[in-house]
């Protein structure tokens, strides 16, 4: 289980990350991890929908395996169950015989016809609904929740603020624990490509829901829209916040890190292009959480060499092989 693995990590047995020789720096790691072809999970899965209190539903995929443990994967902003990092890490868990659930947040992937609402870093009730569903179906299973990027921050918020419907342990990969600072970094010219990739995916998600008749029209956005504009005009009001600033303040997990009681592992890098490492060094994580910072790896990149040829996200594969061992 994670708790014992985390304890072992503190004794320096955690796999060392070594970057692919030609991918020095966070930008190369991030961009290549996004665009390179990745292996897909080949095992058949069962599709199901999880109803939410407001009438929306989450589209999920279930890969049956061991009844002793279920690993639930949550993608980041603009992603889906088909995102590269989800397929790579989920594939490791499936290959190791775990039961695996891949979650599409509201409007993501095959879930776009089933949600009017929006996914954000305060969507804790959505995560709870998934965990309750898994526990009802498999009462004896041990649940590990794995979040990437915005979902990683979401899981830390959940573990710091809630005392029920929690996973038994969690893994948070590159969480933006200070949303204000991440937003400022995304506005920097060097991060323009990431900012616009997020905006493009978010606009596409809204457009699919308009086409499906779930929304009457596209939201009014500036002609040159940045992520901060989208959060101010769409995310915050749809999520029930008065403003973007209120959303960022209330949903930055750095404020709740000391309250976390769920055994967990937080992974991040010193060269993530838009999630600075400084907040992690000043955050007061509880003793239940182990923080591991690599020197390089970018934003959910961690591309390293394995034998001959490419092996995308090989380091994350090693990590998940260690962490998913029963």
Residue pairs with C-beta under 8 A, 6 or more apart in sequence:
1 142
1 168
1 169
1 263
2 144
2 168
2 169
2 170
2 171
2 263
2 264
2 265
2 323
3 169
3 263
5 265
5 322
5 323
5 325
6 263
6 264
6 265
6 290
7 290
8 14
9 265
9 290
9 292
10 290
14 292
14 319
14 322
15 315
15 318
15 319
15 322
17 294
17 295
17 296
17 297
17 302
17 304
17 315
18 304
18 305
18 315
19 29
19 296
19 297
19 303
19 304
20 303
20 304
20 305
20 310
21 305
22 28
23 29
23 32
23 301
23 303
24 296
25 271
25 296
25 298
26 269
26 271
26 272
26 273
26 296
26 297
26 298
26 299
26 301
27 190
27 273
27 298
28 298
29 269
29 271
29 296
29 297
29 298
29 299
29 301
29 302
29 303
30 194
30 272
30 273
30 298
30 299
30 300
30 301
31 193
31 298
32 301
32 303
33 84
33 85
33 298
33 300
33 301
33 302
33 303
33 312
33 313
34 84
34 197
36 84
36 303
36 310
36 312
37 312
38 84
38 87
38 88
38 312
38 313
39 87
39 88
39 91
39 312
40 82
40 87
40 91
41 63
41 87
41 90
41 91
41 94
43 63
43 94
45 61
45 62
45 63
45 102
46 61
46 62
46 63
46 64
47 59
47 60
47 61
47 62
47 110
48 59
48 60
48 62
49 57
49 58
49 59
49 60
49 114
50 57
50 58
50 60
50 129
50 130
50 133
51 57
51 129
52 58
52 117
52 125
52 126
52 129
53 125
53 129
54 116
54 117
55 116
56 106
56 114
56 115
56 116
56 117
57 111
57 114
57 115
58 103
58 104
58 105
58 106
58 111
58 114
58 115
58 126
58 129
58 130
59 81
59 104
59 109
59 110
59 111
59 114
60 81
60 101
60 102
60 103
60 104
60 130
61 81
61 101
61 102
62 99
62 100
62 101
63 90
63 94
63 99
63 100
63 101
63 102
64 99
65 93
65 94
65 97
65 98
65 99
65 100
66 97
66 98
66 99
66 326
67 99
67 138
67 140
67 141
68 140
68 141
68 142
68 326
69 98
69 99
69 141
69 142
69 143
69 144
69 324
69 326
70 98
70 99
70 100
70 101
70 134
70 138
70 141
70 142
70 143
70 144
71 90
71 93
71 98
71 99
71 100
71 101
71 143
71 144
71 145
71 146
71 324
72 100
72 101
72 103
72 130
72 131
72 134
72 143
72 144
72 145
72 146
72 167
73 81
73 86
73 89
73 90
73 93
73 100
73 101
73 102
73 103
73 146
73 148
74 103
74 105
74 127
74 145
74 146
74 147
74 148
74 151
74 154
74 155
75 81
75 83
75 85
75 86
75 103
75 104
75 105
75 108
75 148
75 149
75 151
76 83
76 85
76 147
76 148
76 149
76 150
76 151
76 152
76 300
77 119
77 149
77 150
77 198
77 201
77 202
78 197
78 198
78 200
78 201
78 202
78 205
79 85
79 86
79 108
79 148
79 149
79 201
80 86
80 104
80 108
80 109
80 110
80 111
81 102
81 103
81 104
81 108
81 109
81 110
82 109
83 148
84 312
84 313
85 148
85 173
85 300
85 313
85 316
86 102
86 148
88 312
88 313
88 316
88 317
89 146
89 313
89 316
89 317
89 320
90 100
90 102
92 317
92 320
92 321
92 324
93 100
93 320
93 324
94 100
96 321
96 324
96 325
97 326
98 324
98 326
99 138
99 141
101 130
101 134
103 130
104 110
104 111
105 111
105 119
105 123
105 126
105 151
106 115
106 117
106 118
106 119
106 123
106 126
107 115
107 117
107 118
107 119
107 205
107 206
107 208
107 209
108 119
108 205
112 205
112 208
112 209
112 212
113 208
113 209
113 212
113 214
115 209
115 214
116 209
116 214
116 215
117 238
117 239
118 234
118 235
118 238
118 239
119 126
119 150
120 150
120 235
120 239
120 247
120 251
121 150
121 153
121 154
121 157
121 176
121 179
121 247
121 251
121 252
121 253
122 154
122 157
122 239
122 241
122 247
122 250
122 251
123 154
123 239
124 154
124 157
124 158
124 161
124 162
127 145
127 154
127 155
127 158
128 158
128 162
128 164
128 165
131 143
131 145
131 165
131 166
131 167
132 165
134 141
134 143
135 141
135 143
142 168
142 169
143 167
143 168
143 169
144 167
144 168
144 169
144 170
144 171
144 323
144 324
145 155
145 167
145 169
145 170
145 171
146 170
146 171
146 173
147 153
147 154
147 155
147 170
147 171
147 172
147 173
147 175
148 173
148 174
148 300
149 173
149 174
149 175
149 176
149 299
149 300
150 175
150 176
152 172
152 173
152 174
152 175
152 176
152 266
153 172
153 175
153 176
153 177
153 179
153 251
153 252
153 253
154 251
155 167
155 170
155 172
155 175
155 264
156 170
156 172
156 175
156 177
156 253
156 256
156 257
156 260
156 264
156 266
157 251
157 253
157 256
158 166
159 166
159 167
159 170
159 256
159 259
159 260
159 261
159 262
159 264
160 253
160 255
160 256
160 257
160 258
160 259
160 260
161 256
161 259
166 262
167 262
168 262
168 263
169 262
169 263
169 264
170 262
170 263
170 264
170 265
171 264
171 265
171 267
171 323
172 264
172 265
172 266
172 267
173 267
173 268
173 300
173 316
174 267
174 268
174 269
174 272
174 275
174 299
174 300
175 253
175 266
175 268
175 275
176 182
176 252
176 274
176 275
177 252
177 253
177 254
177 257
177 279
177 280
177 283
178 252
178 254
178 276
178 279
179 247
179 248
179 249
179 251
179 252
180 245
180 248
180 249
180 252
181 276
181 278
181 279
182 274
182 275
182 276
183 227
183 228
183 231
183 244
183 248
185 191
185 273
185 274
185 275
185 276
186 194
186 195
186 198
186 226
186 227
186 228
186 274
187 195
187 226
187 228
188 274
190 273
191 273
191 274
194 273
194 274
194 299
195 226
195 227
198 227
198 230
199 225
199 226
199 227
199 230
202 227
202 230
202 234
203 218
203 221
203 225
203 230
206 215
206 218
206 219
206 234
207 218
209 215
210 216
210 217
210 218
219 233
219 234
220 233
221 229
221 230
221 233
221 234
222 229
228 244
231 244
231 247
231 248
232 243
232 244
235 241
235 244
235 247
236 242
236 243
236 244
236 246
236 247
239 247
241 247
241 250
254 279
254 283
257 283
257 284
257 285
257 286
257 289
258 284
258 285
258 286
259 286
260 285
260 286
260 288
260 289
261 286
261 288
262 288
263 288
263 289
264 288
264 289
264 290
265 289
265 290
265 292
265 323
266 280
266 285
266 289
266 290
266 291
266 292
267 292
267 294
267 319
268 275
268 277
268 280
268 291
268 292
268 293
268 294
269 277
269 293
269 294
269 295
269 296
269 297
269 298
269 299
269 301
269 302
270 277
270 293
270 294
270 295
270 296
271 295
271 296
271 297
271 298
272 297
272 298
272 299
273 298
273 299
274 299
275 299
277 293
280 291
280 293
283 291
285 291
294 302
297 303
297 315
301 313
302 313
302 314
302 315
302 316
303 312
303 313
303 314
303 315
304 311
304 314
304 315
305 311
305 314
306 314
311 317
